[in-house]
């Protein structure tokens, strides 16, 4: 199983000109903690998505023997500022039809989404796998039966966007939602969607 992490507005907008349409430090902190922490349930509780909130003290120190992995498309990789590449304390896998030259700073480059997922699931040193964009990669992830969770930051309002998240299939249900947060005049909340297992 793997998870999707995404922030989108009311029109499912996720980006404009290769950048996020908003600057929300709270969302970036959530993204960092979720994708680096080997215990996602502790992060869920920390942000009010679990049974108990305010559990920051329970966030474990990432294991030196196991790391989470993030999978992204080449455009998403190129949109990350150089000072943050690779995203620290995570395996950075990039999907690209062009595997040569390999994007500098990545850990692995693969042409196929399923190939990357299969390899990461076979790697016993990998704890959790998160798909972090962009739109085409999200579409592959949503179509895969292995996608079990969507960590969705719902941003209120409509922003100027040229990249969009695909429509969420009916097989996902909302399992939890945080309180509404306001930052820099923008309101948003964290939501956890789970795929129904039939």
Secondary structure, 3 states (H helix, E strand, C coil): CEEEEEEECCCCEEEECCECCCCCHHHHHHHHHHHHCCCHHHHHHHCCCCCCCCCHHHCCCCCCCCEEEEEEEHHHHHHCCHHHCCCCCEEEEEECCCCCCCCCCCCEEECCHHHHHHHHHHCCCEEEEEECCCHHHHHHHHHCCCEEEEEEEEECCCCCCCEECCCCCCCEEEEEECCCEEECCEEEEEEEEEECCC
